[in-house]
């Protein structure tokens, strides 16, 4: 008699189930956009937990090792696998493979995040809080999520997967899982408690207790009419329309979020030693990148000078929780007002590092670099557009925060320079045709006496839109 679903997980055991899926996942995982070990084969695979969400749908946490050595290198990934005798035509693109051995032998395995039935039932779990094995589903009791919302998986994500429900809610599922509370739940929840209306509030979320506590996904209101800042900036450049009003309002919104974060989390005044450690880390990244990208070598002395100056600074403003990966792609225009999203930080960084207190100038530097990327993505290059946006953004920030980021030229130059070095490495590896964009910024930032924004020729600005 044909089987349409696997036996219950408790009757399989993780070792038995792994024999069915290990070979399939070793081949499939490296092809996914959210896989962190790009260019490295999966050398070992272990199953950390398995939970049956409904017949024929298994939730897995797997550890994929990317190379040899001690301690093992690798990451934990969250998977939702559909299993059955047959694969509907609408799910052919989600096919992972047919298991050839173990308890699932002969059954088709596919990525169930593409299956509306599975993602619809996942929403039901969030609507009715409770547990399923090590998984715990929770929600804000003040919010009622309606039943029957049609799910659709977005195809624009890279480091995560997102499912939109009826244009009302969006569920971000963290594919690469790290132990601890994810900032994309922690920070928006704290901002909402502070009364900050610049973030879509978390409505529901789910987490795991095995092998360690970790956030797995967050449900928030979806803004269907919103346009991201990167798209708006490109529209402005294409049409020749000025963008300074939007940049000014974005500066105000950024400062508003920073003020709310300062009230929600502890802050500290950085020591000279912390500045020196920060500068040393930036210098180390510069040296490593210069070895990988020879085009950077002629500018290295001037760039090191920016980091040397940073090491000698005395703190004038506290370090606090910030966004951590701020650029035009992380803000939405809707209402009309700016909303800030994606507080996860750089997913490749350790969670403890992403939750660390840092200068809000780092977020400002990220947005300044973003304006430069936008300006250089359209020909002819319009440096005046970028300069006006930067100045308007800083002016808006100063209006709301009570201090101007341009009053911290050493810190701002250091963070911009460090970000531009990162951009050089990224573009060299992934988009060589874009390498001239950060190299132009590098050339300006390496000049003696360069100030990153305000007076003088236009300073570069960043956004990582990969």
Backbone torsions as a table, in degrees:
resi	resn	phi	psi	omega
1	UNK	NA	127.4	-176.0
2	UNK	-67.0	144.5	177.2
3	UNK	-97.9	140.9	176.9
4	UNK	-110.2	-5.7	179.7
5	UNK	-151.3	154.1	179.5
6	UNK	-74.0	162.8	171.5
7	UNK	-60.5	159.1	178.8
8	UNK	-56.3	143.6	-176.8
9	UNK	-55.5	-36.3	-176.9
10	UNK	-65.1	-22.5	178.5
11	UNK	-89.8	-10.1	-178.8
12	UNK	-90.4	-49.9	-169.6
13	UNK	81.4	144.9	-176.4
14	UNK	-64.1	-36.6	-179.0
15	UNK	-64.5	-42.3	-179.6
16	UNK	-66.1	-44.3	-179.0
17	UNK	-64.4	-35.7	-178.6
18	UNK	-61.7	-33.4	179.0
19	UNK	-63.3	-26.8	-179.8
20	UNK	-81.5	-34.3	-170.2
21	UNK	-109.5	-14.9	-172.9
22	UNK	-57.5	-49.7	-178.6
23	UNK	-62.9	-39.9	179.0
24	UNK	-63.9	-44.4	-175.8
25	UNK	-72.2	-32.3	177.6
26	UNK	-59.9	-36.3	179.2
27	UNK	-82.4	-33.3	-173.0
28	UNK	-82.8	-42.4	-174.5
29	UNK	-55.9	-48.4	-177.2
30	UNK	-62.7	-15.6	-179.6
31	UNK	-87.6	-5.8	-176.4
32	UNK	-85.9	142.2	-177.1
33	UNK	-62.3	-29.5	-176.8
34	UNK	-88.3	0.9	179.8
35	UNK	-73.0	127.4	-172.8
36	UNK	-82.4	-18.2	-175.9
37	UNK	-94.4	47.8	-176.8
38	UNK	-55.6	134.5	178.2
39	UNK	81.6	-0.3	-179.7
40	UNK	-123.3	129.7	179.6
41	UNK	-70.7	157.5	174.2
42	UNK	-80.3	110.8	-176.3
43	UNK	-89.8	-21.3	177.9
44	UNK	-154.2	149.7	-178.0
45	UNK	-138.2	132.0	176.1
46	UNK	-131.2	145.7	-178.3
47	UNK	-98.9	115.4	-175.7
48	UNK	-87.3	-35.2	176.6
49	UNK	-159.8	151.9	176.1
50	UNK	-141.0	131.9	-178.3
51	UNK	-136.2	131.0	175.7
52	UNK	-84.3	113.8	178.6
53	UNK	-81.8	-35.5	171.2
54	UNK	-162.2	163.7	-177.5
55	UNK	-53.0	124.6	179.6
56	UNK	88.0	7.4	-179.6
57	UNK	-137.6	117.2	-177.3
58	UNK	-114.8	132.2	172.3
59	UNK	-94.6	125.2	-177.9
60	UNK	-124.5	144.0	163.1
61	UNK	-115.2	119.1	-177.6
62	UNK	-122.0	145.8	173.6
63	UNK	-104.7	121.0	179.7
64	UNK	-108.4	119.2	176.7
65	UNK	-88.1	133.8	-173.9
66	UNK	-99.3	-6.9	-177.4
67	UNK	-174.0	175.2	-178.9
68	UNK	-87.3	172.4	177.4
69	UNK	114.6	167.9	178.9
70	UNK	-126.9	133.2	-2.4
71	UNK	-71.5	158.5	-178.5
72	UNK	-59.2	139.3	175.4
73	UNK	-94.0	141.2	179.5
74	UNK	161.9	-174.5	-175.1
75	UNK	-145.7	159.0	174.4
76	UNK	-96.2	131.2	-178.9
77	UNK	-121.7	146.7	177.5
78	UNK	-100.4	126.4	-178.8
79	UNK	-126.8	149.4	171.6
80	UNK	-124.9	106.6	-173.6
81	UNK	-105.9	128.6	170.3
82	UNK	-92.7	142.3	-177.1
83	UNK	-136.7	130.8	179.0
84	UNK	-168.7	170.6	-179.8
85	UNK	-69.9	-35.7	-177.8
86	UNK	-127.2	155.2	178.5
87	UNK	-115.7	117.1	178.9
88	UNK	-59.3	145.9	-179.2
89	UNK	-53.9	-33.5	-177.9
90	UNK	-69.0	-10.1	-178.6
91	UNK	-114.1	13.5	-179.1
92	UNK	-58.7	-38.3	-178.1
93	UNK	-68.3	-15.3	-178.7
94	UNK	-97.4	3.0	-174.9
95	UNK	-64.4	130.7	176.9
96	UNK	-100.4	-43.4	178.0
97	UNK	160.6	173.6	176.5
98	UNK	-102.5	125.6	179.3
99	UNK	-66.4	134.8	-176.7
100	UNK	-108.1	-7.9	-179.6
101	UNK	-150.5	174.3	178.6
102	UNK	74.7	-169.1	-174.1
103	UNK	-67.4	-18.2	179.6
104	UNK	-100.2	12.4	-175.5
105	UNK	-52.7	129.7	178.9
106	UNK	89.6	-9.5	-177.6
107	UNK	-93.9	150.0	177.7
108	UNK	-82.8	138.4	179.0
109	UNK	-120.5	133.6	-178.5
110	UNK	-145.6	164.9	179.0
111	UNK	-78.2	107.0	-173.2
112	UNK	-75.0	-6.4	173.3
113	UNK	-67.7	-16.0	175.3
114	UNK	-88.4	-4.9	-175.3
115	UNK	-98.1	111.3	-178.5
116	UNK	-56.9	-31.2	178.9
117	UNK	-64.5	-45.0	-178.4
118	UNK	-68.9	-44.4	-179.6
119	UNK	-70.4	-29.6	174.8
120	UNK	-66.1	-41.1	177.6
121	UNK	-70.9	-27.6	174.4
122	UNK	-64.4	-39.8	176.0
123	UNK	-63.6	-38.3	178.1
124	UNK	-61.2	-37.3	175.6
125	UNK	-60.2	-39.6	-180.0
126	UNK	-72.9	-31.9	178.9
127	UNK	-69.8	-28.6	-177.8
128	UNK	-122.8	87.4	-173.8
129	UNK	-54.0	147.3	-179.7
130	UNK	169.0	-166.9	-177.8
131	UNK	-122.1	155.4	172.0
132	UNK	-143.8	102.6	-173.9
133	UNK	59.1	-129.2	179.1
134	UNK	-80.8	-2.9	-177.2
135	UNK	-87.8	137.6	176.2
136	UNK	-124.2	125.4	179.7
137	UNK	-105.1	128.8	-175.0
138	UNK	-136.2	157.5	175.7
139	UNK	-151.1	165.4	175.0
140	UNK	-73.3	116.9	-175.9
141	UNK	-65.6	-13.7	-179.9
142	UNK	-80.7	-10.8	-175.2
143	UNK	-114.2	133.8	174.9
144	UNK	-108.8	118.9	178.6
145	UNK	-93.3	123.1	-178.0
146	UNK	-67.9	153.4	177.6
147	UNK	-83.1	162.0	171.4
148	UNK	78.8	15.2	178.6
149	UNK	-73.1	129.6	-176.9
150	UNK	-72.8	125.0	-179.6
151	UNK	-89.3	148.7	171.4
152	UNK	-147.2	132.9	-179.8
153	UNK	-82.7	127.4	176.7
154	UNK	-75.7	146.2	-178.8
155	UNK	-106.5	10.5	-175.7
156	UNK	-97.7	-5.9	-177.5
157	UNK	-74.5	156.5	176.1
158	UNK	-122.6	-54.9	-176.9
159	UNK	-90.7	-9.0	179.5
160	UNK	-141.3	-178.6	172.8
161	UNK	-124.3	140.5	-178.8
162	UNK	-128.2	136.1	178.4
163	UNK	-118.3	125.9	177.2
164	UNK	-97.7	135.0	-179.8
165	UNK	-112.4	106.2	174.8
166	UNK	56.6	27.0	-177.1
167	UNK	58.9	20.5	179.4
168	UNK	-110.7	-37.5	-177.0
169	UNK	-138.0	156.2	176.6
170	UNK	-131.0	130.4	178.3
171	UNK	-105.9	116.1	173.6
172	UNK	-94.1	123.2	179.4
173	UNK	-106.6	122.8	-178.4
174	UNK	-80.6	112.7	-178.5
175	UNK	-74.3	-43.7	177.7
176	UNK	-96.2	115.9	-169.7
177	UNK	-106.0	131.6	174.2
178	UNK	-123.6	147.5	-177.8
179	UNK	-63.4	139.8	178.9
180	UNK	111.8	173.2	179.0
181	UNK	-76.8	131.3	-179.7
182	UNK	-75.8	135.8	179.7
183	UNK	-57.6	-23.6	-179.3
184	UNK	-72.9	-11.1	168.3
185	UNK	-102.6	-46.6	-175.2
186	UNK	-60.8	-47.9	-172.7
187	UNK	-73.3	-51.3	177.6
188	UNK	-58.7	-37.8	178.7
189	UNK	-62.3	-42.1	178.4
190	UNK	-67.0	-38.3	179.5
191	UNK	-66.2	-39.7	178.5
192	UNK	-62.4	-40.6	178.5
193	UNK	-64.1	-26.1	177.2
194	UNK	-83.0	-2.9	-178.9
195	UNK	83.2	13.9	179.4
196	UNK	-78.0	121.6	-176.9
197	UNK	-97.3	16.3	-178.1
198	UNK	-90.9	1.1	-178.6
199	UNK	-129.9	140.3	171.5
200	UNK	-66.6	125.0	-173.3
201	UNK	-74.1	143.3	173.5
202	UNK	-62.0	132.7	-179.8
203	UNK	-102.8	-41.6	179.1
204	UNK	-153.3	163.4	-178.0
205	UNK	-159.8	164.1	173.2
206	UNK	-140.4	153.6	-173.7
207	UNK	-145.8	172.4	178.5
208	UNK	-124.1	152.4	174.9
209	UNK	-107.3	-1.4	-177.6
210	UNK	-137.7	131.5	6.0
211	UNK	-78.0	-21.2	173.4
212	UNK	-142.2	163.6	177.7
213	UNK	-59.8	131.1	179.0
214	UNK	-158.5	145.8	175.0
215	UNK	-80.4	134.7	-177.4
216	UNK	-109.7	-29.3	-178.7
217	UNK	-169.8	155.0	-178.2
218	UNK	-135.3	131.7	176.6
219	UNK	-102.5	128.7	-179.4
220	UNK	-136.7	162.1	174.1
221	UNK	-59.2	141.4	177.2
222	UNK	-98.0	139.0	-179.3
223	UNK	-108.1	87.1	-171.2
224	UNK	-65.6	-26.3	-178.1
225	UNK	-93.3	4.5	-175.5
226	UNK	-77.6	151.9	174.2
227	UNK	-125.2	132.7	-178.5
228	UNK	-73.2	156.5	-175.2
229	UNK	-62.4	-33.8	178.8
230	UNK	-62.4	-45.8	179.6
231	UNK	-63.4	-42.8	179.2
232	UNK	-62.3	-41.8	-179.8
233	UNK	-63.4	-42.4	179.0
234	UNK	-65.6	-37.1	176.5
235	UNK	-63.1	-39.3	177.8
236	UNK	-62.6	-44.9	-179.3
237	UNK	-66.1	-39.9	-178.8
238	UNK	-66.1	-40.4	-176.9
239	UNK	-86.3	-11.7	-176.5
240	UNK	80.0	11.1	-178.7
241	UNK	-82.6	145.0	179.2
242	UNK	-70.2	151.6	-178.1
243	UNK	-123.4	11.6	-173.1
244	UNK	-69.2	-34.3	179.3
245	UNK	-64.5	-44.4	178.0
246	UNK	-64.7	-39.7	179.7
247	UNK	-64.1	-40.5	178.1
248	UNK	-62.0	-47.2	179.7
249	UNK	-64.4	-34.1	177.4
250	UNK	-66.9	-37.8	175.5
251	UNK	-61.5	-42.8	176.8
252	UNK	-60.7	-44.5	-179.0
253	UNK	-64.2	-40.3	179.1
254	UNK	-61.0	-46.8	179.7
255	UNK	-63.6	-38.1	178.6
256	UNK	-60.6	-43.5	178.2
257	UNK	-65.9	-42.4	178.8
258	UNK	-62.3	-41.3	178.5
259	UNK	-63.4	-40.9	178.7
260	UNK	-67.0	-38.2	177.5
261	UNK	-65.5	-38.4	178.4
262	UNK	-64.2	-32.1	178.4
263	UNK	-80.0	-27.1	-174.4
264	UNK	-86.6	-28.9	-175.7
265	UNK	-126.1	155.6	176.7
266	UNK	-63.2	149.7	175.5
267	UNK	-125.2	169.5	179.8
268	UNK	-151.1	152.5	175.4
269	UNK	-87.6	117.7	-177.0
270	UNK	-63.1	146.8	176.7
271	UNK	-90.4	166.0	174.6
272	UNK	-59.4	-37.3	178.8
273	UNK	-61.3	-40.7	179.5
274	UNK	-65.3	-37.9	176.3
275	UNK	-64.7	-38.8	179.4
276	UNK	-66.5	-39.2	177.6
277	UNK	-66.0	-39.2	177.3
278	UNK	-62.2	-47.3	-179.8
279	UNK	-63.8	-37.6	179.3
280	UNK	-64.7	-40.3	178.4
281	UNK	-65.2	-40.0	178.1
282	UNK	-64.7	-41.4	179.4
283	UNK	-64.1	-38.8	178.3
284	UNK	-64.6	-40.9	177.2
285	UNK	-64.2	-38.2	177.9
286	UNK	-62.0	-44.9	-179.1
287	UNK	-63.1	-43.5	-179.4
288	UNK	-65.9	-41.3	-179.3
289	UNK	-68.4	-36.3	178.9
290	UNK	-62.9	-32.5	176.7
291	UNK	-70.2	-33.6	-178.2
292	UNK	-83.8	-31.4	-176.5
293	UNK	-125.4	92.7	-175.7
294	UNK	-57.8	-26.4	179.5
295	UNK	-59.0	-19.3	-178.6
296	UNK	-82.3	-21.7	-171.9
297	UNK	-56.0	-43.7	-178.2
298	UNK	-60.9	-22.8	-176.0
299	UNK	-97.5	-7.2	-172.5
300	UNK	-56.4	-43.3	-179.6
301	UNK	-60.1	-43.7	179.5
302	UNK	-66.0	-35.8	178.6
303	UNK	-69.9	-39.7	176.8
304	UNK	-61.5	-33.4	179.0
305	UNK	-60.7	-36.7	177.3
306	UNK	-64.0	-39.6	-179.8
307	UNK	-73.5	-35.8	176.5
308	UNK	-62.0	-40.5	178.6
309	UNK	-65.9	-37.9	178.1
310	UNK	-61.8	-38.3	-178.1
311	UNK	-64.2	-22.1	-177.5
312	UNK	-98.0	3.4	-177.5
313	UNK	-74.6	152.0	168.4
314	UNK	-106.2	133.2	-176.6
315	UNK	-64.7	135.9	175.0
316	UNK	-115.4	-14.0	-179.6
317	UNK	-139.0	149.2	-175.7
318	UNK	-68.0	154.4	166.9
319	UNK	-87.0	146.9	-173.9
320	UNK	-153.0	178.5	171.7
321	UNK	-69.4	138.9	-179.8
322	UNK	-133.5	-175.5	176.7
323	UNK	-71.2	-55.0	173.0
324	UNK	98.5	-17.8	177.5
325	UNK	-147.8	58.5	-166.0
326	UNK	-92.3	127.2	175.7
327	UNK	-162.9	179.9	-173.6
328	UNK	-64.5	-22.9	176.9
329	UNK	-76.8	-7.8	-177.8
330	UNK	-103.4	12.1	178.7
331	UNK	-130.2	146.6	-178.7
332	UNK	-123.3	138.3	175.9
333	UNK	-102.0	115.9	-178.9
334	UNK	-155.7	135.3	168.4
335	UNK	121.7	-44.7	4.7
336	UNK	-95.5	119.2	173.4
337	UNK	-159.9	163.5	179.7
338	UNK	-87.9	136.4	171.1
339	UNK	-118.1	145.8	178.7
340	UNK	-108.1	133.4	-176.5
341	UNK	-129.7	175.2	171.4
342	UNK	57.8	67.6	178.5
343	UNK	-87.0	15.0	-177.2
344	UNK	-66.0	-23.3	-172.5
345	UNK	78.7	-170.2	179.5
346	UNK	-75.5	111.9	-173.6
347	UNK	-57.8	-26.4	-178.8
348	UNK	-73.2	-17.5	-178.7
349	UNK	-81.7	150.3	175.1
350	UNK	-58.8	147.9	-176.4
351	UNK	-60.7	-40.4	-179.8
352	UNK	-61.1	-36.8	178.5
353	UNK	-68.3	-39.1	-179.5
354	UNK	-68.9	-23.7	179.7
355	UNK	-93.4	1.5	-176.3
356	UNK	-72.0	147.8	175.5
357	UNK	-71.3	133.5	-179.4
358	UNK	-141.1	169.4	177.6
359	UNK	-71.4	136.4	174.1
360	UNK	-61.8	-16.4	177.1
361	UNK	-61.4	-27.3	178.7
362	UNK	-62.1	-43.7	177.6
363	UNK	-63.4	-41.9	179.4
364	UNK	-60.7	-45.1	179.2
365	UNK	-60.4	-38.7	177.5
366	UNK	-59.6	-43.4	-179.4
367	UNK	-70.7	-36.3	177.4
368	UNK	-62.8	-39.9	177.0
369	UNK	-65.0	-31.5	-178.1
370	UNK	-66.1	-39.1	178.0
371	UNK	-61.4	-36.8	-180.0
372	UNK	-68.6	-40.7	177.9
373	UNK	-60.6	-43.5	179.9
374	UNK	-62.1	-46.2	-177.3
375	UNK	-62.1	-37.2	-177.2
376	UNK	-84.4	-7.0	179.2
377	UNK	-82.3	-8.3	178.2
378	UNK	-122.1	139.2	178.2
379	UNK	-106.8	143.5	-2.6
380	UNK	-72.9	153.6	178.6
381	UNK	-61.1	136.2	-177.2
382	UNK	-119.5	81.5	-178.0
383	UNK	-62.1	-31.3	179.8
384	UNK	-64.8	-35.5	177.2
385	UNK	-61.1	-46.3	-179.5
386	UNK	-63.5	-43.0	-178.5
387	UNK	-63.9	-43.4	179.9
388	UNK	-64.5	-39.3	178.8
389	UNK	-64.8	-43.5	-180.0
390	UNK	-60.9	-47.1	-178.2
391	UNK	-65.5	-40.9	179.3
392	UNK	-65.5	-40.5	179.2
393	UNK	-61.7	-48.3	179.7
394	UNK	-64.4	-36.9	178.2
395	UNK	-65.1	-42.2	177.0
396	UNK	-63.5	-41.1	178.0
397	UNK	-60.4	-44.9	-178.7
398	UNK	-63.1	-38.2	-179.7
399	UNK	-60.0	-41.6	-176.2
400	UNK	-84.9	-39.5	-173.3
401	UNK	-85.2	-25.1	-176.9
402	UNK	88.1	2.7	173.5
403	UNK	-148.3	150.8	-173.9
404	UNK	-100.8	127.5	178.8
405	UNK	-58.0	-24.7	178.8
406	UNK	-71.0	-8.9	173.6
407	UNK	-78.0	-5.3	178.8
408	UNK	-118.8	60.8	-172.3
409	UNK	-62.6	-37.2	-179.4
410	UNK	-66.2	-42.8	179.5
411	UNK	-69.3	-41.8	-179.0
412	UNK	-65.3	-42.5	178.8
413	UNK	-64.9	-41.1	179.9
414	UNK	-60.9	-46.4	-179.4
415	UNK	-68.5	-39.6	177.6
416	UNK	-63.8	-41.7	-179.1
417	UNK	-64.3	-45.1	179.2
418	UNK	-60.5	-40.9	179.7
419	UNK	-67.3	-39.7	179.2
420	UNK	-64.5	-36.6	176.0
421	UNK	-62.6	-42.8	176.8
422	UNK	-59.8	-42.9	-179.4
423	UNK	-61.0	-41.0	179.9
424	UNK	-58.6	-46.5	-179.5
425	UNK	-64.9	-42.6	-179.2
426	UNK	-62.3	-49.3	-177.1
427	UNK	-65.9	-37.8	179.0
428	UNK	-61.7	-35.4	-177.7
429	UNK	-82.6	-37.3	-168.4
430	UNK	-113.8	-34.4	-176.4
431	UNK	-140.2	73.6	-175.6
432	UNK	-55.0	-30.4	179.3
433	UNK	-64.1	-22.7	-179.6
434	UNK	-89.9	-4.8	-176.0
435	UNK	-55.0	-36.5	178.8
436	UNK	-59.9	-23.6	-179.0
437	UNK	-64.7	-57.7	177.8
438	UNK	-69.8	-28.1	179.2
439	UNK	-65.5	-33.4	175.9
440	UNK	-64.3	-39.7	176.7
441	UNK	-66.7	-41.0	178.5
442	UNK	-57.8	-43.3	-178.4
443	UNK	-60.7	-39.9	-179.7
444	UNK	-74.1	-41.7	-178.4
445	UNK	-68.3	-23.6	-180.0
446	UNK	-80.9	-10.0	-179.4
447	UNK	-67.5	139.9	177.0
448	UNK	-60.1	137.5	176.4
449	UNK	74.4	12.6	-178.0
450	UNK	-66.1	132.1	170.0
451	UNK	-106.4	135.8	-170.3
452	UNK	-71.4	-23.6	-178.3
453	UNK	-156.9	156.7	177.4
454	UNK	103.1	-110.4	-174.6
455	UNK	-79.3	163.3	176.2
456	UNK	82.5	-172.4	-179.9
457	UNK	-62.0	161.6	-175.2
458	UNK	-62.6	135.5	176.5
459	UNK	-92.5	150.0	-179.2
460	UNK	-72.8	164.1	-178.7
461	UNK	-146.0	163.3	-168.3
462	UNK	-130.2	153.6	160.7
463	UNK	-159.2	134.7	177.7
464	UNK	-95.6	103.9	-178.3
465	UNK	-114.9	78.9	-177.2
466	UNK	-111.5	NA	NA
